[in-house]
Amino acid sequence: MNIDKESYEKISEMITSDASPVGIDAKKTHIYIIHKLHQIEKRLEALEKGNEAKPG
């Protein structure tokens, strides 16, 4: 996975949980993943609409 160190640290800090036996908050992690997937879906829909408007 290619991710810059700053982004990696930001995400790590966001999902870390000392209260969890595995070290991350599963709910926060899943919410973050679902949110990112939703953003990707919206971007894809916009691209698809843009391609539909172009002739041929």
C-alpha positions as CSV (number, residue, x, y, z in Angstrom):
1,M,0.0,0.0,0.0
2,N,1.4,3.4,-1.0
3,I,0.3,6.0,1.5
4,D,2.3,9.0,2.6
5,K,3.5,9.0,6.2
6,E,1.4,12.1,7.2
7,S,-1.9,10.5,6.0
8,Y,-0.9,7.2,7.6
9,E,-0.3,8.8,10.9
10,K,-3.6,10.9,10.7
11,I,-5.7,7.8,10.0
12,S,-3.8,5.8,12.7
13,E,-4.5,8.4,15.3
14,M,-8.1,8.6,14.3
15,I,-8.8,4.9,14.7
16,T,-6.5,4.0,17.5
17,S,-8.2,2.8,20.8
18,D,-6.3,1.9,23.9
19,A,-9.5,0.3,25.2
20,S,-9.6,-2.2,22.4
21,P,-7.7,-5.5,22.6
22,V,-6.5,-5.1,19.0
23,G,-5.6,-1.4,19.3
24,I,-8.2,0.1,17.0
25,D,-11.8,1.2,17.4
26,A,-13.7,-1.1,15.0
27,K,-16.8,1.2,14.8
28,K,-14.6,4.3,13.9
29,T,-12.7,2.2,11.4
30,H,-15.8,0.9,9.7
31,I,-17.5,4.4,9.6
32,Y,-14.3,5.8,8.0
33,I,-14.2,3.0,5.4
34,I,-17.9,3.4,4.6
35,H,-17.6,7.2,4.3
36,K,-14.6,6.9,1.9
37,L,-16.6,4.3,-0.2
38,H,-19.5,6.7,-0.3
39,Q,-17.2,9.5,-1.5
40,I,-15.8,7.2,-4.2
41,E,-19.3,6.3,-5.3
42,K,-20.3,9.9,-5.7
43,R,-17.2,10.7,-7.7
44,L,-17.8,7.7,-10.0
45,E,-21.4,8.7,-10.5
46,A,-20.2,12.2,-11.5
47,L,-17.7,10.8,-13.9
48,E,-20.3,8.5,-15.4
49,K,-22.7,11.4,-15.9
50,G,-20.0,13.4,-17.5
51,N,-19.3,10.6,-20.0
52,E,-23.0,10.2,-20.8
53,A,-23.1,13.9,-21.8
54,K,-20.3,13.5,-24.3
55,P,-21.2,12.5,-27.9
56,G,-20.0,9.2,-29.4
